[in-house]
């Protein structure tokens, strides 16, 4: 089954044995009748399992070409479950340019429980080896990175992880399975903030994990059940509905993203543009190898290079909406230093390029001409 078909049909067999509805029903229930103690039809309590969530989890596994999918209350809840695989004294190597919420969870929560995090540049996979020791247990990759659009070679990182018997987890939120499938490149765990492109309509918060190894899946399922950070059936239904149009939306996101990136690159009021489709992108060859397109995320810095110029720009936008998040059908603009990445200390932010004049755009699926005209009027 090809990808475009999987988004609609993948894993969606026998979703409604009662009435054979085309869409999986929303099972808005907390518990299930048992014929005898322990005698049930696969579901006993909706924290441990719900038919609507199960349909979504099968779909998630299908589009990532994985065997086991798990749904969570948010992307951070999914990351939280992964980190609970480890104990005090363990070390995790993470990219130094990652989503501020992930950084906050790592440093403000799990670091206090004795897990050590090393934030390093990962554009050259070979350089990561120098940070590995006997306590290292996992490499956490985000590619493309948020918001600097750096690209990490998943296949090369997988070779490093396997050499030292480490888990490799990849945050695939920006690319989605439409553009990039990390499990096929050697990753052990794929994470999504399904709030973003998978849901696609800015109306739900949800996270997911996909794995191939059964023992790893069982450990994560136990954490999911025991910790209880699960999504409700309505949210699962919305993301499942979103996945069915993922391939169509991502195609337009990519087209509009390229148009925006190339427009900005030639504009005198713009200093730098970060988009992996440019041939002079540091890891452009890696992009072409592991992704089938360049996505709809674009970051830029203003020519003036000041906080004031960035704020002025985003405030003047009319089609782009100034808001947190990304990946919806509507175009969004954000200011990482004061919004999504404010939890990262200024000194650490600026080391990776997250300066006060940086703006992140989530390019939606509106008409290309309207988006370019909006950017033009806001800049000029």
C-alpha positions, -999 to 999 in steps of 0.1 A, spaced: 0 0 0 14 34 -11 17 63 14 -12 83 1 -34 53 4 -21 45 39 -31 79 52 -67 70 45 -68 32 49 -37 22 68 -46 1 99 -83 10 95 -98 -24 92 -127 -36 113 -129 -3 130 -167 -6 136 -178 -43 137 -213 -32 149 -224 -10 120 -194 -9 96 -192 29 96 -166 43 73 -150 65 100 -140 49 133 -166 59 159 -158 81 189 -160 58 218 -168 84 245 -166 60 274 -144 55 304 -152 18 310 -165 -13 293 -189 -41 303 -173 -74 313 -192 -107 309 -172 -121 338 -143 -107 358 -115 -102 333 -138 -112 304 -140 -84 279 -137 -76 242 -102 -61 244 -110 -30 263 -116 -26 301 -108 10 310 -101 39 286 -68 49 302 -54 15 292 -71 14 259 -99 29 238 -112 17 204 -109 52 189 -73 56 202 -65 22 190 -76 32 155 -54 62 156 -24 42 169 -27 17 141 -28 46 116 3 62 131 22 30 129 11 25 93 22 58 79 56 55 97 60 19 84 62 9 120 47 -20 140 35 -2 172 19 32 177 11 49 209 -10 80 215 -4 106 243 -21 137 256 6 159 240 39 158 222 56 165 255 37 137 272 51 114 245 87 126 252 80 123 290 72 86 284 104 80 265 125 96 293 108 74 318 127 45 302 158 58 320 170 62 356 193 84 377 228 83 364 219 77 328 229 102 302 212 114 270 228 132 241 205 157 224 209 182 196 217 217 209 191 233 187 157 219 197 122 229 206 121 250 238 95 227 255 117 197 250 147 216 265 125 227 295 113 191 301 149 178 299 165 204 321 138 215 345 122 181 352 143 150 344 176 166 352 164 170 388 159 132 388 195 126 381 194 121 343 222 140 326 217 157 292 244 168 268 234 193 242 257 191 212 258 200 175 248 170 154 253 182 119 283 160 118 273 126 132 309 115 138 315 143 162 288 130 185 309 100 195 332 121 217 303 127 241 294 90 246 305 72 277 294 41 297 264 60 311 250 72 277 217 54 269 200 74 241 206 99 214 177 124 209 175 139 174 153 166 160 154 171 123 147 195 108 155 214 140 132 240 155 136 268 146 170 269 128 161 242 103 194 223 108 195 188 93 208 157 111 217 126 92 195 100 107 212 70 90 246 82 101 234 88 137 218 53 137 252 38 129 267 57 159 238 45 182 241 9 171 279 10 176 275 19 212 242 0 218 222 32 223 185 40 216 180 65 188 149 87 191 138 111 164 114 140 167 97 139 132 72 167 138 85 191 112 89 166 84 61 141 92 60 107 77 51 123 43 86 136 39 108 114 62 104 80 79 131 77 106 124 40 114 135 31 78 167 50 84 176 31 116 158 50 144 143 31 173 116 56 183 98 82 163 80 110 181 54 134 168 37 164 182 5 154 164 -9 188 174 10 201 144 9 186 109 -7 153 117 -38 170 131 -33 199 107 -61 222 118 -50 238 150 -79 223 169 -63 195 190 -33 187 212 -19 152 210 14 133 209 26 100 195 53 74 195 60 47 169 84 18 173 92 -15 157 107 -35 187 80 -54 206 98 -53 240 103 -15 237 67 -11 227 56 -31 257 77 -9 281 63 22 266 28 9 267 32 1 304 44 37 310 15 50 289 -10 30 310 7 36 344 13 73 340 -20 80 323 -11 108 300 -34 96 273 -55 115 247 -93 114 248 -113 98 220 -125 131 205 -89 142 201 -79 109 186 -107 112 162 -96 147 151 -60 136 145 -71 105 126 -93 127 104 -63 150 99 -40 122 88 -64 113 60 -55 146 42 -19 147 54 -4 140 19 -25 167 2 -17 193 29 20 186 30 23 189 -7 9 224 -6 29 233 26 60 223 6 51 243 -24 42 275 -5 72 270 18 95 271 -12 79 302 -26 81 320 7 117 310 13 129 321 -22 109 354 -19 125 362 15 160 354 3 159 381 -23 143 407 -1 166 436 10 149 439 44 158 402 52 192 392 64 193 354 66 167 327 56 168 292 70 152 266 48 167 232 39 158 234 2 186 259 -5 216 244 -22 239 263 1 222 248 32 251 231 52 234 196 49 215 200 17 228 167 4 216 149 35 182 165 30 179 152 -5 189 117 7 165 113 37 136 136 28 113 137 -2 107 174 1 117 205 21 86 212 42 67 243 51 88 257 79 109 288 72 129 310 96 144 344 89 163 372 105 156 409 97 182 430 80 181 455 109 190 426 133 170 440 162 142 428 185 122 459 175 124 451 138 112 415 143 83 426 165 73 453 140 73 427 112 52 401 129 27 427 142 21 440 107 13 406 92 -24 402 82 -27 367 65 0 352 87 -13 350 123 11 357 152 6 327 174 23 297 190 25 263 173 28 253 137 16 229 110 -20 240 107 -37 249 74 -33 286 83 0 304 81 15 313 115 44 335 125 63 332 158 91 349 176 111 321 191 131 342 216 100 354 234 76 326 225 84 290 218 121 291 230 118 316 258 125 288 284 160 285 270 185 309 286 194 338 262 231 329 261 223 293 251 197 304 225 221 328 208 248 301 206 225 282 182 213 312 162 181 320 180 187 357 182 162 384 189 157 392 153 148 356 144 112 349 131 98 315 125 71 310 98 48 280 95 37 284 59 1 273 54 -19 262 24 -35 295 14 -30 310 -20 7 316 -26 2 352 -40 -17 362 -9 11 350 14 38 367 -6 19 400 -7 14 398 31 51 393 37 59 421 13 37 447 29 49 437 64 85 441 54 81 473 35 
